Amino acid sequence: MAITLQQMSEAHLLNVQREIGNLREDHRKIEEEIKRLTEYFDEGVKVLNQSIATETVNRSQDVSSVFEG
């Protein structure tokens, strides 16, 4: 049984359609990962900034106690 050009074209287009679906799913997963990493990054920056602010306050208090005595 010979495969016709039409059958080959249909099979090819089905493969293209399947690949489009795969890429859309990959895109969805990548978007989720970007969101997760962005939230992680933002939280890390927030914690770091709080740590820096706390360290600055502690150093100011240490310096001022030197001059009070």
Contacts in CASP RR format, 6 or more apart in sequence:
PFRMAT RR
TARGET T0000
AUTHOR 0000-0000-0000
METHOD contacts of the structure
MODEL  1
MAITLQQMSEAHLLNVQREIGNLREDHRKIEEEIKRLTEYFDEGVKVLNQ
SIATETVNRSQDVSSVFEG
END
